[in-house]
């Protein structure tokens, strides 16, 4: 029985780490970039500083 409990804690720990990593990656992709953004489109050239 103690072996099963250790495996259960290991699985729960791995899931917590995985959720943390996925959350951090999602945060990084949603975060607006810093610096200068240059867009070229149908309306011409657009330069924005962030």
mmCIF entry with sequence, helices, sheets and N, C-alpha, C, O atoms, coordinates in Angstrom:
data_MODEL
# 
_entry.id   MODEL 
# 
_entity.id                         1 
_entity.type                       polymer 
_entity.pdbx_number_of_molecules   1 
# 
_entity_poly.entity_id                      1 
_entity_poly.type                           'polypeptide(L)' 
_entity_poly.nstd_linkage                   no 
_entity_poly.nstd_monomer                   no 
_entity_poly.pdbx_seq_one_letter_code       
;(UNK)(UNK)(UNK)(UNK)(UNK)(UNK)(UNK)(UNK)(UNK)(UNK)(UNK)(UNK)(UNK)(UNK)(UNK)(UNK)
(UNK)(UNK)(UNK)(UNK)(UNK)(UNK)(UNK)(UNK)(UNK)(UNK)(UNK)(UNK)(UNK)(UNK)(UNK)(UNK)
(UNK)(UNK)(UNK)(UNK)(UNK)(UNK)(UNK)(UNK)(UNK)(UNK)(UNK)(UNK)(UNK)(UNK)(UNK)(UNK)
(UNK)(UNK)
;
_entity_poly.pdbx_seq_one_letter_code_can   XXXXXXXXXXXXXXXXXXXXXXXXXXXXXXXXXXXXXXXXXXXXXXXXXX 
_entity_poly.pdbx_strand_id                 A 
# 
loop_
_entity_poly_seq.entity_id 
_entity_poly_seq.num 
_entity_poly_seq.mon_id 
_entity_poly_seq.hetero 
1 1  UNK n 
1 2  UNK n 
1 3  UNK n 
1 4  UNK n 
1 5  UNK n 
1 6  UNK n 
1 7  UNK n 
1 8  UNK n 
1 9  UNK n 
1 10 UNK n 
1 11 UNK n 
1 12 UNK n 
1 13 UNK n 
1 14 UNK n 
1 15 UNK n 
1 16 UNK n 
1 17 UNK n 
1 18 UNK n 
1 19 UNK n 
1 20 UNK n 
1 21 UNK n 
1 22 UNK n 
1 23 UNK n 
1 24 UNK n 
1 25 UNK n 
1 26 UNK n 
1 27 UNK n 
1 28 UNK n 
1 29 UNK n 
1 30 UNK n 
1 31 UNK n 
1 32 UNK n 
1 33 UNK n 
1 34 UNK n 
1 35 UNK n 
1 36 UNK n 
1 37 UNK n 
1 38 UNK n 
1 39 UNK n 
1 40 UNK n 
1 41 UNK n 
1 42 UNK n 
1 43 UNK n 
1 44 UNK n 
1 45 UNK n 
1 46 UNK n 
1 47 UNK n 
1 48 UNK n 
1 49 UNK n 
1 50 UNK n 
# 
_struct_asym.id          A 
_struct_asym.entity_id   1 
# 
_struct_conf.conf_type_id            HELX_P 
_struct_conf.id                      HELX_P1 
_struct_conf.pdbx_PDB_helix_id       AA1 
_struct_conf.beg_label_comp_id       UNK 
_struct_conf.beg_label_asym_id       A 
_struct_conf.beg_label_seq_id        2 
_struct_conf.pdbx_beg_PDB_ins_code   ? 
_struct_conf.end_label_comp_id       UNK 
_struct_conf.end_label_asym_id       A 
_struct_conf.end_label_seq_id        30 
_struct_conf.pdbx_end_PDB_ins_code   ? 
_struct_conf.beg_auth_comp_id        UNK 
_struct_conf.beg_auth_asym_id        A 
_struct_conf.beg_auth_seq_id         2 
_struct_conf.end_auth_comp_id        UNK 
_struct_conf.end_auth_asym_id        A 
_struct_conf.end_auth_seq_id         30 
_struct_conf.pdbx_PDB_helix_class    1 
_struct_conf.details                 ? 
_struct_conf.pdbx_PDB_helix_length   29 
# 
_struct_conf_type.id          HELX_P 
_struct_conf_type.criteria    ? 
_struct_conf_type.reference   ? 
# 
_struct_sheet.id               AA1 
_struct_sheet.type             ? 
_struct_sheet.number_strands   2 
_struct_sheet.details          ? 
# 
_struct_sheet_order.sheet_id     AA1 
_struct_sheet_order.range_id_1   1 
_struct_sheet_order.range_id_2   2 
_struct_sheet_order.offset       ? 
_struct_sheet_order.sense        anti-parallel 
# 
loop_
_struct_sheet_range.sheet_id 
_struct_sheet_range.id 
_struct_sheet_range.beg_label_comp_id 
_struct_sheet_range.beg_label_asym_id 
_struct_sheet_range.beg_label_seq_id 
_struct_sheet_range.pdbx_beg_PDB_ins_code 
_struct_sheet_range.end_label_comp_id 
_struct_sheet_range.end_label_asym_id 
_struct_sheet_range.end_label_seq_id 
_struct_sheet_range.pdbx_end_PDB_ins_code 
_struct_sheet_range.beg_auth_comp_id 
_struct_sheet_range.beg_auth_asym_id 
_struct_sheet_range.beg_auth_seq_id 
_struct_sheet_range.end_auth_comp_id 
_struct_sheet_range.end_auth_asym_id 
_struct_sheet_range.end_auth_seq_id 
AA1 1 UNK A 36 ? UNK A 41 ? UNK A 36 UNK A 41 
AA1 2 UNK A 44 ? UNK A 49 ? UNK A 44 UNK A 49 
# 
loop_
_atom_site.group_PDB 
_atom_site.id 
_atom_site.type_symbol 
_atom_site.label_atom_id 
_atom_site.label_alt_id 
_atom_site.label_comp_id 
_atom_site.label_asym_id 
_atom_site.label_entity_id 
_atom_site.label_seq_id 
_atom_site.pdbx_PDB_ins_code 
_atom_site.Cartn_x 
_atom_site.Cartn_y 
_atom_site.Cartn_z 
_atom_site.occupancy 
_atom_site.B_iso_or_equiv 
_atom_site.pdbx_formal_charge 
_atom_site.auth_seq_id 
_atom_site.auth_comp_id 
_atom_site.auth_asym_id 
_atom_site.auth_atom_id 
_atom_site.pdbx_PDB_model_num 
ATOM 1   N N  . UNK A 1 1  ? 0.803  -1.210 0.000   1.00 0.00 ? 1  UNK A N  1 
ATOM 2   C CA . UNK A 1 1  ? 0.000  0.000  0.000   1.00 0.00 ? 1  UNK A CA 1 
ATOM 3   C C  . UNK A 1 1  ? 0.846  1.274  0.000   1.00 0.00 ? 1  UNK A C  1 
ATOM 4   O O  . UNK A 1 1  ? 0.500  2.214  -0.715  1.00 0.00 ? 1  UNK A O  1 
ATOM 5   N N  . UNK A 1 2  ? 1.951  1.352  0.776   1.00 0.00 ? 2  UNK A N  1 
ATOM 6   C CA . UNK A 1 2  ? 2.735  2.595  0.755   1.00 0.00 ? 2  UNK A CA 1 
ATOM 7   C C  . UNK A 1 2  ? 3.314  2.904  -0.626  1.00 0.00 ? 2  UNK A C  1 
ATOM 8   O O  . UNK A 1 2  ? 3.466  4.073  -0.978  1.00 0.00 ? 2  UNK A O  1 
ATOM 9   N N  . UNK A 1 3  ? 3.639  1.874  -1.414  1.00 0.00 ? 3  UNK A N  1 
ATOM 10  C CA . UNK A 1 3  ? 4.160  2.099  -2.756  1.00 0.00 ? 3  UNK A CA 1 
ATOM 11  C C  . UNK A 1 3  ? 3.136  2.761  -3.643  1.00 0.00 ? 3  UNK A C  1 
ATOM 12  O O  . UNK A 1 3  ? 3.474  3.642  -4.434  1.00 0.00 ? 3  UNK A O  1 
ATOM 13  N N  . UNK A 1 4  ? 1.886  2.351  -3.526  1.00 0.00 ? 4  UNK A N  1 
ATOM 14  C CA . UNK A 1 4  ? 0.816  2.952  -4.321  1.00 0.00 ? 4  UNK A CA 1 
ATOM 15  C C  . UNK A 1 4  ? 0.621  4.417  -3.955  1.00 0.00 ? 4  UNK A C  1 
ATOM 16  O O  . UNK A 1 4  ? 0.339  5.246  -4.820  1.00 0.00 ? 4  UNK A O  1 
ATOM 17  N N  . UNK A 1 5  ? 0.768  4.731  -2.688  1.00 0.00 ? 5  UNK A N  1 
ATOM 18  C CA . UNK A 1 5  ? 0.598  6.117  -2.239  1.00 0.00 ? 5  UNK A CA 1 
ATOM 19  C C  . UNK A 1 5  ? 1.701  6.998  -2.811  1.00 0.00 ? 5  UNK A C  1 
ATOM 20  O O  . UNK A 1 5  ? 1.444  8.131  -3.218  1.00 0.00 ? 5  UNK A O  1 
ATOM 21  N N  . UNK A 1 6  ? 2.942  6.478  -2.843  1.00 0.00 ? 6  UNK A N  1 
ATOM 22  C CA . UNK A 1 6  ? 4.048  7.262  -3.409  1.00 0.00 ? 6  UNK A CA 1 
ATOM 23  C C  . UNK A 1 6  ? 3.835  7.511  -4.895  1.00 0.00 ? 6  UNK A C  1 
ATOM 24  O O  . UNK A 1 6  ? 4.120  8.605  -5.384  1.00 0.00 ? 6  UNK A O  1 
ATOM 25  N N  . UNK A 1 7  ? 3.339  6.514  -5.620  1.00 0.00 ? 7  UNK A N  1 
ATOM 26  C CA . UNK A 1 7  ? 3.076  6.688  -7.043  1.00 0.00 ? 7  UNK A CA 1 
ATOM 27  C C  . UNK A 1 7  ? 1.975  7.716  -7.248  1.00 0.00 ? 7  UNK A C  1 
ATOM 28  O O  . UNK A 1 7  ? 2.049  8.528  -8.170  1.00 0.00 ? 7  UNK A O  1 
ATOM 29  N N  . UNK A 1 8  ? 0.966  7.691  -6.408  1.00 0.00 ? 8  UNK A N  1 
ATOM 30  C CA . UNK A 1 8  ? -0.125 8.665  -6.499  1.00 0.00 ? 8  UNK A CA 1 
ATOM 31  C C  . UNK A 1 8  ? 0.399  10.085 -6.275  1.00 0.00 ? 8  UNK A C  1 
ATOM 32  O O  . UNK A 1 8  ? 0.033  11.002 -7.010  1.00 0.00 ? 8  UNK A O  1 
ATOM 33  N N  . UNK A 1 9  ? 1.247  10.271 -5.271  1.00 0.00 ? 9  UNK A N  1 
ATOM 34  C CA . UNK A 1 9  ? 1.826  11.600 -5.020  1.00 0.00 ? 9  UNK A CA 1 
ATOM 35  C C  . UNK A 1 9  ? 2.710  12.034 -6.181  1.00 0.00 ? 9  UNK A C  1 
ATOM 36  O O  . UNK A 1 9  ? 2.740  13.215 -6.524  1.00 0.00 ? 9  UNK A O  1 
ATOM 37  N N  . UNK A 1 10 ? 3.422  11.106 -6.783  1.00 0.00 ? 10 UNK A N  1 
ATOM 38  C CA . UNK A 1 10 ? 4.267  11.428 -7.917  1.00 0.00 ? 10 UNK A CA 1 
ATOM 39  C C  . UNK A 1 10 ? 3.426  11.882 -9.108  1.00 0.00 ? 10 UNK A C  1 
ATOM 40  O O  . UNK A 1 10 ? 3.773  12.852 -9.781  1.00 0.00 ? 10 UNK A O  1 
ATOM 41  N N  . UNK A 1 11 ? 2.333  11.192 -9.366  1.00 0.00 ? 11 UNK A N  1 
ATOM 42  C CA . UNK A 1 11 ? 1.449  11.566 -10.474 1.00 0.00 ? 11 UNK A CA 1 
ATOM 43  C C  . UNK A 1 11 ? 0.816  12.928 -10.222 1.00 0.00 ? 11 UNK A C  1 
ATOM 44  O O  . UNK A 1 11 ? 0.745  13.752 -11.134 1.00 0.00 ? 11 UNK A O  1 
ATOM 45  N N  . UNK A 1 12 ? 0.358  13.177 -9.009  1.00 0.00 ? 12 UNK A N  1 
ATOM 46  C CA . UNK A 1 12 ? -0.247 14.472 -8.678  1.00 0.00 ? 12 UNK A CA 1 
ATOM 47  C C  . UNK A 1 12 ? 0.785  15.590 -8.816  1.00 0.00 ? 12 UNK A C  1 
ATOM 48  O O  . UNK A 1 12 ? 0.467  16.658 -9.340  1.00 0.00 ? 12 UNK A O  1 
ATOM 49  N N  . UNK A 1 13 ? 2.002  15.364 -8.360  1.00 0.00 ? 13 UNK A N  1 
ATOM 50  C CA . UNK A 1 13 ? 3.062  16.363 -8.492  1.00 0.00 ? 13 UNK A CA 1 
ATOM 51  C C  . UNK A 1 13 ? 3.381  16.656 -9.948  1.00 0.00 ? 13 UNK A C  1 
ATOM 52  O O  . UNK A 1 13 ? 3.568  17.813 -10.323 1.00 0.00 ? 13 UNK A O  1 
ATOM 53  N N  . UNK A 1 14 ? 3.444  15.611 -10.772 1.00 0.00 ? 14 UNK A N  1 
ATOM 54  C CA . UNK A 1 14 ? 3.726  15.810 -12.192 1.00 0.00 ? 14 UNK A CA 1 
ATOM 55  C C  . UNK A 1 14 ? 2.607  16.595 -12.862 1.00 0.00 ? 14 UNK A C  1 
ATOM 56  O O  . UNK A 1 14 ? 2.874  17.441 -13.715 1.00 0.00 ? 14 UNK A O  1 
ATOM 57  N N  . UNK A 1 15 ? 1.363  16.329 -12.491 1.00 0.00 ? 15 UNK A N  1 
ATOM 58  C CA . UNK A 1 15 ? 0.237  17.075 -13.056 1.00 0.00 ? 15 UNK A CA 1 
ATOM 59  C C  . UNK A 1 15 ? 0.286  18.544 -12.649 1.00 0.00 ? 15 UNK A C  1 
ATOM 60  O O  . UNK A 1 15 ? -0.004 19.424 -13.459 1.00 0.00 ? 15 UNK A O  1 
ATOM 61  N N  . UNK A 1 16 ? 0.646  18.808 -11.412 1.00 0.00 ? 16 UNK A N  1 
ATOM 62  C CA . UNK A 1 16 ? 0.745  20.202 -10.945 1.00 0.00 ? 16 UNK A CA 1 
ATOM 63  C C  . UNK A 1 16 ? 1.837  20.940 -11.712 1.00 0.00 ? 16 UNK A C  1 
ATOM 64  O O  . UNK A 1 16 ? 1.648  22.085 -12.121 1.00 0.00 ? 16 UNK A O  1 
ATOM 65  N N  . UNK A 1 17 ? 2.973  20.288 -11.905 1.00 0.00 ? 17 UNK A N  1 
ATOM 66  C CA . UNK A 1 17 ? 4.065  20.911 -12.664 1.00 0.00 ? 17 UNK A CA 1 
ATOM 67  C C  . UNK A 1 17 ? 3.638  21.156 -14.109 1.00 0.00 ? 17 UNK A C  1 
ATOM 68  O O  . UNK A 1 17 ? 3.925  22.213 -14.672 1.00 0.00 ? 17 UNK A O  1 
ATOM 69  N N  . UNK A 1 18 ? 2.951  20.177 -14.715 1.00 0.00 ? 18 UNK A N  1 
ATOM 70  C CA . UNK A 1 18 ? 2.512  20.328 -16.101 1.00 0.00 ? 18 UNK A CA 1 
ATOM 71  C C  . UNK A 1 18 ? 1.535  21.484 -16.247 1.00 0.00 ? 18 UNK A C  1 
ATOM 72  O O  . UNK A 1 18 ? 1.631  22.252 -17.205 1.00 0.00 ? 18 UNK A O  1 
ATOM 73  N N  . UNK A 1 19 ? 0.599  21.623 -15.317 1.00 0.00 ? 19 UNK A N  1 
ATOM 74  C CA . UNK A 1 19 ? -0.363 22.731 -15.367 1.00 0.00 ? 19 UNK A CA 1 
ATOM 75  C C  . UNK A 1 19 ? 0.365  24.066 -15.207 1.00 0.00 ? 19 UNK A C  1 
ATOM 76  O O  . UNK A 1 19 ? 0.027  25.042 -15.876 1.00 0.00 ? 19 UNK A O  1 
ATOM 77  N N  . UNK A 1 20 ? 1.355  24.109 -14.330 1.00 0.00 ? 20 UNK A N  1 
ATOM 78  C CA . UNK A 1 20 ? 2.129  25.334 -14.148 1.00 0.00 ? 20 UNK A CA 1 
ATOM 79  C C  . UNK A 1 20 ? 2.891  25.724 -15.403 1.00 0.00 ? 20 UNK A C  1 
ATOM 80  O O  . UNK A 1 20 ? 2.902  26.896 -15.781 1.00 0.00 ? 20 UNK A O  1 
ATOM 81  N N  . UNK A 1 21 ? 3.522  24.765 -16.048 1.00 0.00 ? 21 UNK A N  1 
ATOM 82  C CA . UNK A 1 21 ? 4.279  25.050 -17.275 1.00 0.00 ? 21 UNK A CA 1 
ATOM 83  C C  . UNK A 1 21 ? 3.342  25.496 -18.387 1.00 0.00 ? 21 UNK A C  1 
ATOM 84  O O  . UNK A 1 21 ? 3.643  26.456 -19.097 1.00 0.00 ? 21 UNK A O  1 
ATOM 85  N N  . UNK A 1 22 ? 2.212  24.816 -18.552 1.00 0.00 ? 22 UNK A N  1 
ATOM 86  C CA . UNK A 1 22 ? 1.265  25.210 -19.595 1.00 0.00 ? 22 UNK A CA 1 
ATOM 87  C C  . UNK A 1 22 ? 0.685  26.600 -19.325 1.00 0.00 ? 22 UNK A C  1 
ATOM 88  O O  . UNK A 1 22 ? 0.504  27.389 -20.252 1.00 0.00 ? 22 UNK A O  1 
ATOM 89  N N  . UNK A 1 23 ? 0.397  26.895 -18.068 1.00 0.00 ? 23 UNK A N  1 
ATOM 90  C CA . UNK A 1 23 ? -0.105 28.227 -17.723 1.00 0.00 ? 23 UNK A CA 1 
ATOM 91  C C  . UNK A 1 23 ? 0.916  29.319 -18.017 1.00 0.00 ? 23 UNK A C  1 
ATOM 92  O O  . UNK A 1 23 ? 0.564  30.389 -18.515 1.00 0.00 ? 23 UNK A O  1 
ATOM 93  N N  . UNK A 1 24 ? 2.177  29.046 -17.709 1.00 0.00 ? 24 UNK A N  1 
ATOM 94  C CA . UNK A 1 24 ? 3.226  30.032 -17.980 1.00 0.00 ? 24 UNK A CA 1 
ATOM 95  C C  . UNK A 1 24 ? 3.389  30.248 -19.481 1.00 0.00 ? 24 UNK A C  1 
ATOM 96  O O  . UNK A 1 24 ? 3.544  31.384 -19.930 1.00 0.00 ? 24 UNK A O  1 
ATOM 97  N N  . UNK A 1 25 ? 3.355  29.166 -20.259 1.00 0.00 ? 25 UNK A N  1 
ATOM 98  C CA . UNK A 1 25 ? 3.463  29.299 -21.716 1.00 0.00 ? 25 UNK A CA 1 
ATOM 99  C C  . UNK A 1 25 ? 2.290  30.088 -22.287 1.00 0.00 ? 25 UNK A C  1 
ATOM 100 O O  . UNK A 1 25 ? 2.475  30.910 -23.184 1.00 0.00 ? 25 UNK A O  1 
ATOM 101 N N  . UNK A 1 26 ? 1.098  29.848 -21.779 1.00 0.00 ? 26 UNK A N  1 
ATOM 102 C CA . UNK A 1 26 ? -0.068 30.595 -22.234 1.00 0.00 ? 26 UNK A CA 1 
ATOM 103 C C  . UNK A 1 26 ? 0.067  32.072 -21.883 1.00 0.00 ? 26 UNK A C  1 
ATOM 104 O O  . UNK A 1 26 ? -0.279 32.936 -22.690 1.00 0.00 ? 26 UNK A O  1 
ATOM 105 N N  . UNK A 1 27 ? 0.567  32.366 -20.690 1.00 0.00 ? 27 UNK A N  1 
ATOM 106 C CA . UNK A 1 27 ? 0.787  33.750 -20.276 1.00 0.00 ? 27 UNK A CA 1 
ATOM 107 C C  . UNK A 1 27 ? 1.793  34.437 -21.204 1.00 0.00 ? 27 UNK A C  1 
ATOM 108 O O  . UNK A 1 27 ? 1.584  35.583 -21.603 1.00 0.00 ? 27 UNK A O  1 
ATOM 109 N N  . UNK A 1 28 ? 2.867  33.751 -21.544 1.00 0.00 ? 28 UNK A N  1 
ATOM 110 C CA . UNK A 1 28 ? 3.888  34.341 -22.411 1.00 0.00 ? 28 UNK A CA 1 
ATOM 111 C C  . UNK A 1 28 ? 3.342  34.620 -23.806 1.00 0.00 ? 28 UNK A C  1 
ATOM 112 O O  . UNK A 1 28 ? 3.702  35.631 -24.410 1.00 0.00 ? 28 UNK A O  1 
ATOM 113 N N  . UNK A 1 29 ? 2.485  33.751 -24.333 1.00 0.00 ? 29 UNK A N  1 
ATOM 114 C CA . UNK A 1 29 ? 1.956  33.979 -25.677 1.00 0.00 ? 29 UNK A CA 1 
ATOM 115 C C  . UNK A 1 29 ? 0.913  35.086 -25.689 1.00 0.00 ? 29 UNK A C  1 
ATOM 116 O O  . UNK A 1 29 ? 0.768  35.779 -26.696 1.00 0.00 ? 29 UNK A O  1 
ATOM 117 N N  . UNK A 1 30 ? 0.187  35.268 -24.599 1.00 0.00 ? 30 UNK A N  1 
ATOM 118 C CA . UNK A 1 30 ? -0.838 36.307 -24.551 1.00 0.00 ? 30 UNK A CA 1 
ATOM 119 C C  . UNK A 1 30 ? -0.262 37.679 -24.201 1.00 0.00 ? 30 UNK A C  1 
ATOM 120 O O  . UNK A 1 30 ? -0.884 38.704 -24.480 1.00 0.00 ? 30 UNK A O  1 
ATOM 121 N N  . UNK A 1 31 ? 0.927  37.699 -23.590 1.00 0.00 ? 31 UNK A N  1 
ATOM 122 C CA . UNK A 1 31 ? 1.540  38.961 -23.170 1.00 0.00 ? 31 UNK A CA 1 
ATOM 123 C C  . UNK A 1 31 ? 1.907  39.784 -24.394 1.00 0.00 ? 31 UNK A C  1 
ATOM 124 O O  . UNK A 1 31 ? 2.445  39.259 -25.369 1.00 0.00 ? 31 UNK A O  1 
ATOM 125 N N  . UNK A 1 32 ? 1.616  41.060 -24.336 1.00 0.00 ? 32 UNK A N  1 
ATOM 126 C CA . UNK A 1 32 ? 1.927  41.949 -25.460 1.00 0.00 ? 32 UNK A CA 1 
ATOM 127 C C  . UNK A 1 32 ? 3.438  42.146 -25.539 1.00 0.00 ? 32 UNK A C  1 
ATOM 128 O O  . UNK A 1 32 ? 4.097  42.292 -24.509 1.00 0.00 ? 32 UNK A O  1 
ATOM 129 N N  . UNK A 1 33 ? 3.985  42.152 -26.737 1.00 0.00 ? 33 UNK A N  1 
ATOM 130 C CA . UNK A 1 33 ? 5.424  42.363 -26.881 1.00 0.00 ? 33 UNK A CA 1 
ATOM 131 C C  . UNK A 1 33 ? 5.816  43.793 -26.511 1.00 0.00 ? 33 UNK A C  1 
ATOM 132 O O  . UNK A 1 33 ? 5.053  44.740 -26.700 1.00 0.00 ? 33 UNK A O  1 
ATOM 133 N N  . UNK A 1 34 ? 7.026  43.913 -25.980 1.00 0.00 ? 34 UNK A N  1 
ATOM 134 C CA . UNK A 1 34 ? 7.532  45.235 -25.616 1.00 0.00 ? 34 UNK A CA 1 
ATOM 135 C C  . UNK A 1 34 ? 8.390  45.763 -26.751 1.00 0.00 ? 34 UNK A C  1 
ATOM 136 O O  . UNK A 1 34 ? 8.976  44.990 -27.508 1.00 0.00 ? 34 UNK A O  1 
ATOM 137 N N  . UNK A 1 35 ? 8.461  47.071 -26.866 1.00 0.00 ? 35 UNK A N  1 
ATOM 138 C CA . UNK A 1 35 ? 9.329  47.670 -27.869 1.00 0.00 ? 35 UNK A CA 1 
ATOM 139 C C  . UNK A 1 35 ? 8.550  48.336 -28.970 1.00 0.00 ? 35 UNK A C  1 
ATOM 140 O O  . UNK A 1 35 ? 7.506  48.943 -28.730 1.00 0.00 ? 35 UNK A O  1 
ATOM 141 N N  . UNK A 1 36 ? 9.053  48.225 -30.169 1.00 0.00 ? 36 UNK A N  1 
ATOM 142 C CA . UNK A 1 36 ? 8.515  48.904 -31.334 1.00 0.00 ? 36 UNK A CA 1 
ATOM 143 C C  . UNK A 1 36 ? 7.846  47.880 -32.248 1.00 0.00 ? 36 UNK A C  1 
ATOM 144 O O  . UNK A 1 36 ? 8.405  46.817 -32.524 1.00 0.00 ? 36 UNK A O  1 
ATOM 145 N N  . UNK A 1 37 ? 6.642  48.215 -32.713 1.00 0.00 ? 37 UNK A N  1 
ATOM 146 C CA . UNK A 1 37 ? 5.924  47.338 -33.627 1.00 0.00 ? 37 UNK A CA 1 
ATOM 147 C C  . UNK A 1 37 ? 5.684  48.082 -34.931 1.00 0.00 ? 37 UNK A C  1 
ATOM 148 O O  . UNK A 1 37 ? 5.160  49.196 -34.930 1.00 0.00 ? 37 UNK A O  1 
ATOM 149 N N  . UNK A 1 38 ? 6.071  47.461 -36.049 1.00 0.00 ? 38 UNK A N  1 
ATOM 150 C CA . UNK A 1 38 ? 5.901  48.049 -37.369 1.00 0.00 ? 38 UNK A CA 1 
ATOM 151 C C  . UNK A 1 38 ? 4.967  47.155 -38.172 1.00 0.00 ? 38 UNK A C  1 
ATOM 152 O O  . UNK A 1 38 ? 5.242  45.970 -38.361 1.00 0.00 ? 38 UNK A O  1 
ATOM 153 N N  . UNK A 1 39 ? 3.860  47.726 -38.644 1.00 0.00 ? 39 UNK A N  1 
ATOM 154 C CA . UNK A 1 39 ? 2.887  46.989 -39.446 1.00 0.00 ? 39 UNK A CA 1 
ATOM 155 C C  . UNK A 1 39 ? 2.789  47.615 -40.824 1.00 0.00 ? 39 UNK A C  1 
ATOM 156 O O  . UNK A 1 39 ? 2.679  48.833 -40.959 1.00 0.00 ? 39 UNK A O  1 
ATOM 157 N N  . UNK A 1 40 ? 2.829  46.770 -41.847 1.00 0.00 ? 40 UNK A N  1 
ATOM 158 C CA . UNK A 1 40 ? 2.627  47.221 -43.218 1.00 0.00 ? 40 UNK A CA 1 
ATOM 159 C C  . UNK A 1 40 ? 1.370  46.519 -43.720 1.00 0.00 ? 40 UNK A C  1 
ATOM 160 O O  . UNK A 1 40 ? 1.317  45.292 -43.794 1.00 0.00 ? 40 UNK A O  1 
ATOM 161 N N  . UNK A 1 41 ? 0.365  47.311 -44.062 1.00 0.00 ? 41 UNK A N  1 
ATOM 162 C CA . UNK A 1 41 ? -0.890 46.743 -44.512 1.00 0.00 ? 41 UNK A CA 1 
ATOM 163 C C  . UNK A 1 41 ? -1.503 47.563 -45.621 1.00 0.00 ? 41 UNK A C  1 
ATOM 164 O O  . UNK A 1 41 ? -0.842 48.413 -46.217 1.00 0.00 ? 41 UNK A O  1 
ATOM 165 N N  . UNK A 1 42 ? -2.774 47.307 -45.897 1.00 0.00 ? 42 UNK A N  1 
ATOM 166 C CA . UNK A 1 42 ? -3.441 48.034 -46.976 1.00 0.00 ? 42 UNK A CA 1 
ATOM 167 C C  . UNK A 1 42 ? -3.556 49.534 -46.717 1.00 0.00 ? 42 UNK A C  1 
ATOM 168 O O  . UNK A 1 42 ? -3.668 50.322 -47.656 1.00 0.00 ? 42 UNK A O  1 
ATOM 169 N N  . UNK A 1 43 ? -3.528 49.926 -45.455 1.00 0.00 ? 43 UNK A N  1 
ATOM 170 C CA . UNK A 1 43 ? -3.640 51.343 -45.106 1.00 0.00 ? 43 UNK A CA 1 
ATOM 171 C C  . UNK A 1 43 ? -2.283 52.029 -45.030 1.00 0.00 ? 43 UNK A C  1 
ATOM 172 O O  . UNK A 1 43 ? -2.202 53.190 -44.630 1.00 0.00 ? 43 UNK A O  1 
ATOM 173 N N  . UNK A 1 44 ? -1.221 51.330 -45.405 1.00 0.00 ? 44 UNK A N  1 
ATOM 174 C CA . UNK A 1 44 ? 0.106  51.933 -45.372 1.00 0.00 ? 44 UNK A CA 1 
ATOM 175 C C  . UNK A 1 44 ? 0.944  51.428 -44.222 1.00 0.00 ? 44 UNK A C  1 
ATOM 176 O O  . UNK A 1 44 ? 0.705  50.343 -43.692 1.00 0.00 ? 44 UNK A O  1 
ATOM 177 N N  . UNK A 1 45 ? 1.925  52.217 -43.842 1.00 0.00 ? 45 UNK A N  1 
ATOM 178 C CA . UNK A 1 45 ? 2.865  51.866 -42.797 1.00 0.00 ? 45 UNK A CA 1 
ATOM 179 C C  . UNK A 1 45 ? 2.374  52.398 -41.458 1.00 0.00 ? 45 UNK A C  1 
ATOM 180 O O  . UNK A 1 45 ? 1.957  53.553 -41.363 1.00 0.00 ? 45 UNK A O  1 
ATOM 181 N N  . UNK A 1 46 ? 2.420  51.568 -40.432 1.00 0.00 ? 46 UNK A N  1 
ATOM 182 C CA . UNK A 1 46 ? 1.967  51.959 -39.092 1.00 0.00 ? 46 UNK A CA 1 
ATOM 183 C C  . UNK A 1 46 ? 3.037  51.568 -38.095 1.00 0.00 ? 46 UNK A C  1 
ATOM 184 O O  . UNK A 1 46 ? 3.434  50.404 -38.032 1.00 0.00 ? 46 UNK A O  1 
ATOM 185 N N  . UNK A 1 47 ? 3.509  52.532 -37.311 1.00 0.00 ? 47 UNK A N  1 
ATOM 186 C CA . UNK A 1 47 ? 4.558  52.301 -36.323 1.00 0.00 ? 47 UNK A CA 1 
ATOM 187 C C  . UNK A 1 47 ? 3.980  52.631 -34.950 1.00 0.00 ? 47 UNK A C  1 
ATOM 188 O O  . UNK A 1 47 ? 3.470  53.729 -34.728 1.00 0.00 ? 47 UNK A O  1 
ATOM 189 N N  . UNK A 1 48 ? 4.066  51.664 -34.027 1.00 0.00 ? 48 UNK A N  1 
ATOM 190 C CA . UNK A 1 48 ? 3.567  51.856 -32.663 1.00 0.00 ? 48 UNK A CA 1 
ATOM 191 C C  . UNK A 1 48 ? 4.685  51.505 -31.679 1.00 0.00 ? 48 UNK A C  1 
ATOM 192 O O  . UNK A 1 48 ? 5.422  50.541 -31.886 1.00 0.00 ? 48 UNK A O  1 
ATOM 193 N N  . UNK A 1 49 ? 4.804  52.286 -30.620 1.00 0.00 ? 49 UNK A N  1 
ATOM 194 C CA . UNK A 1 49 ? 5.738  51.923 -29.550 1.00 0.00 ? 49 UNK A CA 1 
ATOM 195 C C  . UNK A 1 49 ? 4.916  51.360 -28.395 1.00 0.00 ? 49 UNK A C  1 
ATOM 196 O O  . UNK A 1 49 ? 3.879  51.906 -28.022 1.00 0.00 ? 49 UNK A O  1 
ATOM 197 N N  . UNK A 1 50 ? 5.397  50.279 -27.853 1.00 0.00 ? 50 UNK A N  1 
ATOM 198 C CA . UNK A 1 50 ? 4.665  49.579 -26.780 1.00 0.00 ? 50 UNK A CA 1 
ATOM 199 C C  . UNK A 1 50 ? 5.251  49.903 -25.439 1.00 0.00 ? 50 UNK A C  1 
ATOM 200 O O  . UNK A 1 50 ? 4.770  49.410 -24.419 1.00 0.00 ? 50 UNK A O  1 
# 
